[in-house]
Amino acid sequence: MAKLTLTTFLTLDGVMQGPGGPEEDTSDGFGYGGWLVPFADEGMGRFMSEVFDRSAAFLLGRRTYDIFAAHWPRVTDPDDPVARCLNTYPKYVVSTTLEQPDWRNTSVVSTDVPAEVARIKQRTEGGELQIHGSGGLARSLMEHDLIDEYNLLVFPVVLGRGRRLFPDGGLPTAFEQTGARTTFTGISIHTYRPVGRARFGTVALDA
């Protein structure tokens, strides 16, 4: 059985929309795409290579799948760790409109998504089942406690608008930090494991 992990890029105010380029995701009039580019550095690249080295299969939302499918099949360098994994390992795309994907080793999940994801986790062996980006999909799986680990790369920039990973009304959840590092440009990389519902109390103040 595979661990289901989520790896995503976030601003300081939690925005995950359109990190890689101006045209990546302009939905809802978002005009700040490409916000991670000024901070991308060797440390970020090294961490992402480590993540992909642990992969065995990928679970993607339709938007992220389309972005990946437009680029990575054309990268044929066998020494590129991202291309090698994405082009070789099974890919599951959650969509109700995609019928015949062209990217090799792609299957479509269109109904009963939480149950099907649980089954995919069960039958995946040899590494992680990985979500990259795919905010809508990630939020839907959070509601069912299906994500086992979060890799959050937090960039030193605030945008003030855009789609966020953790929505209002989500399940109050406590996490345990299992890893942390900071890159040269100030990207804070945190790995968290959910440990149950959030707990609450009162701060005791001295009289």
C-alpha angles and dihedrals in degrees: 000000000000129000111241110226133184122209118185144154119240138182120227089265092051101258115151100170121121101347098160106052147348094262098039096098120353096162116142089020094293107175104174101079117150096039095142095055098085090054102042108122144157093276092057091048092049092051093049091050089054090051094051091046087065095051127114100164140357133233113197140176117236097256094049091044092054091049092049094043092053092057119019101058087062092055104089101166105127089208093059103101095200097048093044093056099039094047095045110035127072116276124201117195120194108220141133094202106042109092110163113023115199097207110099118253094018124143126185123230108199108154138040089009100181093050093045092048089052089053092048090052090051096053099039113099138177101039145351131326098225134204115196118192104322095136098181092050092046093052092050092051092047087063088063098041091241099136111090101186138017125208105194118186105195117198124205097247135097120209104176094218141044139085115310131210097228111049131203108268096031123141113282101243134179121216138199117217111231100172143012139175139156125221129219094264093049103264107155111212116198130179117200136182120204112240103182139284120343116261128215139207146150126272110239111228124200114248 
